Amino acid sequence: MNDFSDKIVQILNQGALNLALSLGYSLKIFDVMDEIKKPATLDTLAAATALDRRYLKEWLGIMVTGEIIVLSADPPEKKNPEETYYLPPAHADVLTRRAGNNNLGVYTQETPLLTTCAMEAVQKGFLTGQGVSFDHYPRFQQFMSQLSNAKHEQVLIRIFLPSVDNGALVDRLKEGLTVCDIGCGEGVALNLMAKAFPNSQFLGVDNHGGAIASATESAQKMNLPNARFSVLDAAQIKGDKTFFQKFDYVTAFDAIHDQSHPLTVLEGIRAMLKPGGQFSMVDIKAATRLGDNLDHPMGPFLYTVSLMHCMPIGLNDKGRGLGMMWGKEQALALLAQAGFDRVEALEIPDDPFNLHFLCKNLPPKG
């Protein structure tokens, strides 16, 4: 075979591995093998995972030939030798739930989910140019909510907020600020902040009624009188005088690139801020020009997620369709166009995938 044929064969194998890895992650097979900590027979693994032996055997065939799991066997001279399967600790360090921020196994679920949810709708979009409605993505949205919620629980209070403005924001939150989270989803980030900073007041907005209901219920269970939520399309904030200069701090975690009308949303956020207020926009770390992303370690993966979800979602309502890979340069340009006085694109501690765009409304001079 020529070099390109070899590349296609590799792609076919890697795509198949992604599908099988997603099964292993969702069924917690990797976690069980990590807990066993030694080579195990098929029967041992079937008993430990409570999974069907025949299905498990076929799955192990993919993992062994894909060099994810190591196959070993008793010496041939042994009577009735048995094959055993072993997940090396270095592999478990990135495939299991204990891996924390290093967990890459969880991301193997994205492509299979998106294929199930939206393959036909996206194919149609190629012909029509139309967006794909949120109705196609209930399972994917649930998965992404779980993913972002877990991340917030790990890093928001302990790592991210202390990094904002060299720790000055946390001091102000302790004293008491008014805070709004745009695209709050089920409210995990906002409720975590409300619990950590009881002297501050928090509002979460999202256009998904079910998510807002869950967020409100969670706040009630956590006894957070300083947290409230509202069903609202972020694009409607601009021009709503009830929001004008009401907030000291606004957040948007991976929410702006999905907006159909991102400039309108950003202009609304700018209007929400009090003089001297701050806006934290966390979004994907990438360049706007395709040529500048050629060495991005997850370029094909991120562009695929964007094609299958973020871009078609952003095309709804005659939208702009930014997509996940809109990039740093376009983000900075839109923020400037929205009227923010000072914008910094900052690295986030322990987060190689995102940038923190910290925007400040400078107080009037004099």
Rosetta blueprint (number, residue, H / E / L):
1 M L
2 N L
3 D H
4 F H
5 S H
6 D H
7 K H
8 I H
9 V H
10 Q H
11 I H
12 L H
13 N H
14 Q H
15 G H
16 A H
17 L H
18 N H
19 L H
20 A H
21 L H
22 S H
23 L H
24 G H
25 Y H
26 S H
27 L L
28 K L
29 I H
30 F H
31 D H
32 V H
33 M H
34 D H
35 E H
36 I H
37 K L
38 K L
39 P L
40 A E
41 T E
42 L H
43 D H
44 T H
45 L H
46 A H
47 A H
48 A H
49 T H
50 A L
51 L L
52 D L
53 R H
54 R H
55 Y H
56 L H
57 K H
58 E H
59 W H
60 L H
61 G H
62 I H
63 M H
64 V H
65 T H
66 G L
67 E L
68 I L
69 I L
70 V E
71 L E
72 S E
73 A E
74 D L
75 P L
76 P L
77 E L
78 K L
79 K L
80 N L
81 P L
82 E L
83 E E
84 T E
85 Y E
86 Y E
87 L L
88 P L
89 P H
90 A H
91 H H
92 A H
93 D H
94 V H
95 L H
96 T L
97 R H
98 R H
99 A H
100 G H
101 N H
102 N H
103 N L
104 L L
105 G H
106 V H
107 Y H
108 T H
109 Q H
110 E H
111 T H
112 P H
113 L H
114 L H
115 T H
116 T H
117 C H
118 A H
119 M H
120 E H
121 A H
122 V H
123 Q H
124 K H
125 G H
126 F H
127 L H
128 T H
129 G L
130 Q L
131 G L
132 V L
133 S L
134 F H
135 D H
136 H H
137 Y L
138 P H
139 R H
140 F H
141 Q H
142 Q H
143 F H
144 M H
145 S H
146 Q H
147 L H
148 S H
149 N H
150 A H
151 K H
152 H H
153 E H
154 Q H
155 V H
156 L H
157 I H
158 R H
159 I H
160 F H
161 L H
162 P H
163 S H
164 V H
165 D H
166 N H
167 G H
168 A H
169 L H
170 V H
171 D H
172 R H
173 L H
174 K H
175 E H
176 G L
177 L L
178 T E
179 V E
180 C E
181 D E
182 I E
183 G L
184 C L
185 G L
186 E L
187 G L
188 V H
189 A H
190 L H
191 N H
192 L H
193 M H
194 A H
195 K H
196 A H
197 F L
198 P L
199 N L
200 S L
201 Q E
202 F E
203 L E
204 G E
205 V E
206 D E
207 N L
208 H L
209 G H
210 G H
211 A H
212 I H
213 A H
214 S H
215 A H
216 T H
217 E H
218 S H
219 A H
220 Q H
221 K H
222 M L
223 N L
224 L L
225 P L
226 N L
227 A E
228 R E
229 F E
230 S E
231 V E
232 L L
233 D L
234 A H
235 A H
236 Q H
237 I L
238 K L
239 G L
240 D L
241 K H
242 T H
243 F H
244 F L
245 Q L
246 K L
247 F E
248 D E
249 Y E
250 V E
251 T E
252 A E
253 F E
254 D L
255 A L
256 I H
257 H H
258 D H
259 Q L
260 S L
261 H L
262 P H
263 L H
264 T H
265 V H
266 L H
267 E H
268 G H
269 I H
270 R H
271 A H
272 M H
273 L E
274 K E
275 P E
276 G E
277 G E
278 Q E
279 F E
280 S E
281 M E
282 V E
283 D E
284 I E
285 K L
286 A L
287 A L
288 T L
289 R L
290 L H
291 G H
292 D H
293 N H
294 L L
295 D L
296 H L
297 P L
298 M L
299 G H
300 P H
301 F H
302 L H
303 Y H
304 T H
305 V H
306 S H
307 L H
308 M H
309 H H
310 C H
311 M H
312 P H
313 I H
314 G H
315 L L
316 N L
317 D L
318 K L
319 G L
320 R L
321 G L
322 L L
323 G L
324 M L
325 M L
326 W L
327 G H
328 K H
329 E H
330 Q H
331 A H
332 L H
333 A H
334 L H
335 L H
336 A H
337 Q H
338 A L
339 G L
340 F L
341 D L
342 R E
343 V E
344 E E
345 A E
346 L E
347 E E
348 I E
349 P L
350 D L
351 D E
352 P E
353 F E
354 N E
355 L E
356 H E
357 F E
358 L E
359 C E
360 K E
361 N L
362 L L
363 P L
364 P L
365 K L
366 G L
